[in-house]
Amino acid sequence: MSAARPRRLPPSPAPAGGGTRPGRTVRRRSAAAGALALISAAALLLPSSATADSGSATAAGSGPATAGWAGSWGTAPAPAAPDGLSREGFDNRTVRMVVHTSIGGDGLRLRLSNAYGAQPLAVGRTTVALPASGSSPAAAPGSLRPVTFDGGAAATTLPAGTEKISDPVPFPVPAGANLLVSVHLPKPTGPASWHWLAQQRSYVSGHGDHAADPAGTAFSRTETSWFFLTGVDVQGPRNRGSVVALGDSQTDGSGTTQDGNARWTDAFARRLALDPATRGLGVVNKGLGGNRVLRDGSETDRPQRGTSALGRLDRDVIHQSGVRAAVLYEGVNDLQLTPRASADEVLRGLRTLAGRLRARGVHVVVGTLTPFKDSPLWTADAERARTELNTALRASPDFDAVADFDLAVRDPADPQRVRAGFDAGDHIHLNDAGHRALADAVPTGALSADPVPTDARRHR
């Protein structure tokens, strides 16, 4: 689509089970160099299908390749925290954010969100570029490009509770590489729709529009969150759609190296790229620290934990571009945070998620919950519930496959604990090696198969 109108986000449905409502460095450098050479070419033209939106699951599963859009990077928006920059918002400042692609393409478009805003969000000049190096705020020479909205406008407005997709931008996007996305926010934003646990530096300027600045000198403040930006879609002849990971801090990357792109989803994207059967599948990370299957973060003193998985499924998974498969890896917070849910309640919630996805033709892989003994919130009751839930997940016919994350990272000498070499230090979150073990544990057969259309599922 050449111009995307703001999409009003639907209210969160009531959850089942008792809630209220819910690449390697060398490769990256060579890809960036190639991309710069392509940018310098005389013409950069997207195919005529650039205006077609393949955001539905059925559109993505048309064969081994699709000319439509697929998610290359993404994150889940959440309400502002009770204090800090997300609560204060921005006024005539520019935010420059670093994001990491999973697949490349001939062009891109950005997803912006005002999902939790209390007022219209004015978006000014917006640009995309390759970084000069690593996670630097400086743009690589000649790589900076403007992003437009609504059919060519340099600025736009997102009403409260909506999100918007930019116009397509002709841009050779390298796979497994960092991008710089800069957004000028010319007017007071009010509390921000943000993602607090980025494990990645972002940069905030002093007053003024610095989105088109090649240098990073104007960006004097460093944050480790993303603001208003929730996705980068790409288009290319070799893309085959995307896999969306829905989860909590374990998927979000808590415990991994900052700026290291070491989340299990990053490692999984690299694994998919190496296998001809799965090459061309993007990986979109919709993990959210503190998130639960059944309850919203607004029910606690930490609203930034976000809307429950049941409540955000449509926005964060089903409405993503080219989604053909999902990995559900969530539930430990339901078992350990008060009010605690039972294993049966969480199982019913995960089954509901899977049912809604499979009805849309999306393949579903469910992950078992990893150990957390000796972490501050561990209890014997929570451990019994985790074991019960994992046993049920391994035997359930409601999912297309099971990723046995528990088996992949538990200590063989004490299965209630994470193996020492995978422990990030708090006995629940995993380090970089632990995340690589998770990535290796995801079965890929269900991901490489074409999704089954809804009508066909009805006749099974």
N, C-alpha and C positions, 0 to 999 in steps of 0.2 A: 504494500500500500504506500502511496506516495505521500500521504498526509494522514497522520493519526490523531483523531480527536481524543480528548481525555476520556478514559473509561472509568465510569463510576464503579467503585468496588462494592460487591454485594455484602450484606450483613453476614456475620459469622453464624453458621447453623449450629443448632444444639448438638453437642457431641453425645455419642453413645457411651455408656459406662459411668455417668455421674458427674460430668463437669457442668459448669453453668453455661458459658459460651466460650464458647471458646474465644618442562623439558630440561634437560640438563643445560649447564652454562654454555658449553661449547656450541651445542645445537642452537641455543637462544641467540648467541652472537651472530652465527652464520645466517640464521633466519632473518634477523633484524637488518643485516647488511643487504640481503637479497631484497627485503621489502623496500629499503631506501632506493635501491637501484630501480625497482619497479615504479616507485613514486616519481622518479625523474623521467619516466617514459613520456612520450609525446601525448599519449591519450590514455585515460583510465575510464573505461566504459563498463558499466554493469550490464548484464544480459537483460533482455526485455522483461524477464520474469522478476526483476528486482522489485517491482511494485506489488508482487503477490505475497500475501502473508500466509505462511504455513505454520501458524501457531498452534493448530490443533494436532492431536495425536494421529488422527487418520490421515491428515495431509502428509505427515512425515514418513509414513510407512509405505511409500509407493514403489519401493524397489531398493537396489543397492546404493543408489545415489539420488539426491534430490536437488533441484535448482532453487528450492525455497530457502527460507531462513531457518537457522538452527542456533540454539543458545551456545555460546562459547565461554561465557563467564556470567555469573550471577550471584546475588546475595539476597538475603531476606530482610525486608524493612521491618522496623519495630517502633513503638512509641518512644518518645524522649524519656530520658532518665529523670528522676525528681530534681536533679540539679546538674550543673556543668554546662558545657557548650551546647549539647543537644537541647537542653531546656531553654538556654538563652537565645539560640538561633543565630542568624547572620543578618547583617545589614550592610549592603554595599561592600561585600568582600567576595573574593574568588577562592574556590576550593579546587585544588588540583589533586586528583586521586590516582593511585597506581592500582591497576587490575591486571590479572594474569590470564591470558587466553588458554583454552584447551585445544581448539581447532582454528585454522585460519580460513581465509576466504578472499574474495575479490572486493568486498565491500562490507560495511558494518552499519548498524544503527544502535542507538542507545535507548535504554529504558530508564525513565525517571519516575519517581514516586512521591506523591504527597498524601499517601494512604492515611497517615495519622495526623495530618495537619489540621489546625483549627481555623485556617484562613487560606485564601488563594495564595499560591506560591508563584512569584514572578521569577522566571528564569531568563537571564540575559545571555550575553555571548557565551557560546559553548564550543569547545574545540577538542580534538583528539590528536595525539601525536605518539611517536615512539620516544622513550626516554633516551637521553644521551648515554646513560649507562645504568645498569641495575635498576634501583628504585630512586634514582636521582629525579629531582623536580625539574631539571633542565631538559628541554626537548632536543632530540637529535636533529642536526641541521637539515632543513628542508622537509621535515616530516609532518609539521603541524598543519592541520586541516580544519576548516570551520564545519560546524554541525548546525543544520537548520531544522525547523519544525513547521508543521502545518502547511507544507507545500512550498517552502522557500523562505520562511520568516526567520530572521536572526534571533528573535526572542519569542517567548511564549508564556502562557500562564496556565497553571494546573489548579483547578478548583480543589477545595478541601475534599479529601477522601477519594481522589482519583490518581491515575497514573497515565503516562503518555509515552509513546514511542516516537523517536525522532524520524526525520526523513532519512532515506538511505544515503550513505556517504561513500563515494568511490574511494577505496582505501585498501591497499594490499595488506591484509592482516596476517602476520606470521603466527603460526601455531606454537604454543608453548612459550610465549614471550610476554613481556610486560607492555602495557599501554598506559599513557597518561590521558586522563579525561579531566578537563578543566571546565568549571561551571561558575559564571559570574552571577551572584545573587544581589540584584540592584536595590531591592527593597527589604524591609524587615520581614523575616520569614516566619517569626514565631517559632514555637518548638518544632524541632526537625524530625522528619521521618528518616531514621538512620539505621546503621548496623554497627553495633558497638564493638564487637570482638572481631576486628578485621585481621589481626596478626600481620598487618601491613601498614607502613607509614603512608599517611596522606598529609597534604600541606595546605595551610590557610594563609592567604595574603593579608596585608594591611588593607586599608580602604581603597576601593577602586576596581576597575575592570582589568584584570591581568591574564585573562584567559588566552589571549593571543601572544603573550610574552614567551619568546623562545627560552630565555634565561629563567632560572629559578630563584633569582635574588629577591623578588617581591614576596616570596612565600616564607615568611619568618616564623610561622608557628607550625609545629608538627603534631599531628593527631594519629591515633591508631584505630580510626573508625572510618567508615564510608558514610557520606551524607547525600540523601536524595537519589543517588545512582543505584540501580538494582540489577542492571543487566547490559550485556553486550551481545547482540545477535550478529552473526556473520552469514554471508551468502557465498557459495562456491560450488562448482560442479562436482567436487569429490565429497561434499558433506552428506552425511547420512542421518541427520537428526541429532538428538541429544538425550543424555541420561541425566535425570535430576535426582540429587541426593537430598532427602528430607530428613532432618535430624536436629540434634542439640549441639552442645559444645564439643562433643566428640567428633562430629562432622565439621563444625565450625573451625576446628584446628587448635583449640586450647591445648597448650603444652608443646606445640611445634615451634620451630625457629622463626622469629619475626623476620619478615621480608624473604623467607626461604622458600615459599610456595611448597611446603612440606606436608600439607594436609593429606589425608588419605585420598581425597578426591583428586588432588594434583598428581599423586603417584599413580592413581588409577587412570587418569587421562594419558599419562605417559605409557602405561601398560597397553591401553587400547590402541594407541598410535603405532605400537610396534607389531601388532597382530593384523594381518591383512583381513581377517574376518570381522574386525571391529574398527579398523582404521577409518577415520572420518566421522566418528561419533564424538560429539562434544560432551563435556561434563559440566553441569551447572550445580553449584554448591548452595543449597538452601538450608544449611545448618544454622542454628540460632542458639547461642549460649543460654542455658537455663530453660529452654523451651520444653513443654510437656505435650503429650498426646491429647490430654483431656481438659486441661485448664489453662486459662490465659494468665500472662504475667501481670495484668492489671488487677488480678485478685490478690497480689502480694505487694510488698513495698518496692518491687523491681519490675515496673511495667516494661522495661527494655527486654525482658524475656520473651515478649511478643505474644501474638495470638496463638492459641493452641494449634497443633498440627491439623486437627480436624477442621478448625476454622480457617486456616490459611491454605488448605490444599488446592483449591481452585486457583487462587492468585499465584501461589508459589510453585505449583507443579503443572496443573492442567492447562493453564493459560500461557505457559512458556512456549517459545517457538520451537517447533519440530520435536516436541517431546515424544519419545517412543518407549522409554522405560524409566522406572523409578526405583531407587533403593531407599527403603524405609529403615532407619536406624535410630530409634527413639523409644523412650519409655522409662529409662532409669530415673529421671527426675520425678516422674509420677510415683515411683515406688519409694523415693527417699525424701521428697519434700512434702511438708504438711499443707493441706490435708492429704495424707497418703492414699493412693489408690491400690486396689488389690491386683494380683496378677490377672485375674479373670477380666476385670474392668479394662486393663490396658490391652489385653488380647482382643477384646471386643472392639476397642478403638482402632487397633491396627487392622483388624479384619474389615472394619468399615472403610478405612482408608483404601485398602486393597480393592474392595468391591467397587468403590467409586472410580478408581483408576482403571480397573480391568473392564468396566462398563464402557470406558472411552477407548478401549483397545490398547491401553498402556500396560506393558509387561511389568510385573512387580517382583522385586527381590527384597526379602525382609532380612534384617540383620539381628542376630542374637545379641543380648546385652553383655558387655564385658565386665569382669570382676572389679570390685572397688573396696575390698576389705582393708581396714586401717585408714580409710579416708574419713574425714570428720562426720559425715552423715551416714556412715555404714551402721546398720543394726542387723541383728540376727533375723528379725522379721523381714527386713528388706532383702536379705540374702536368700531366704526361703522363697520369697516372691519372685526374685530374679531367676532362681533355678527352675521354679515351676513354669514361669513364662517361657524360658528358653526351651524347656522340654516340649511345651505345647507348640511353639513356633516351628521346631524341627519336624514335627509330625503333621502340621496343619496343611490341608489341601487348598487353603485360601490364597496361597502365594505361588508364583511361578517358580521360585527358587529360594533357597536359604543361603545367606552368607554367614557362616559360622564364625563370627568375630570372637566370640567367647573362646572357642577352641584355639583360635589363632594366636591369642595373646596371653592366655592364662598360664600361671606357673604350674608345671606338671606335678611338682611336689606339694602344692597347696592351691587347688583350682579356684579357691575363693579370692586369690590375690592375682594381680597383674605380674607377669614375669618381670624380674628386676631390670633386665635390659631394655624393656619397653616402657617402664614407669617414668613419667615426666617429673615425678617428685612428690605429687600429692596423693598417689596411690589410686587415682581414678582416671586421670587424663594420661594420654600416651605421648611419648616423645616421637621424634621423626622416624626412628626405626619401627616403633609400634604402629605408626600410621602406614608405613610401607607394608607391614604385615597385614593390616586390614585390607589394603588395596589388593594384595595377592589373594585374599580369601573370597573375593567377590566372583561368583561364577558368571561367565560371560555368554553362555549359550542363549539365555533368554534375552540378552541385550542385542545380540547380532541378528536374531530372528526378526522378521517383519511383524509389526503389531497386527493383531486380529481385529478387524472392524467390529463395531458394536453389534451390528445386525447378525454377524456370523456367530458371535458369542451366545446370542439368544437361542441359537439352534443347537448348541452343544449338549 
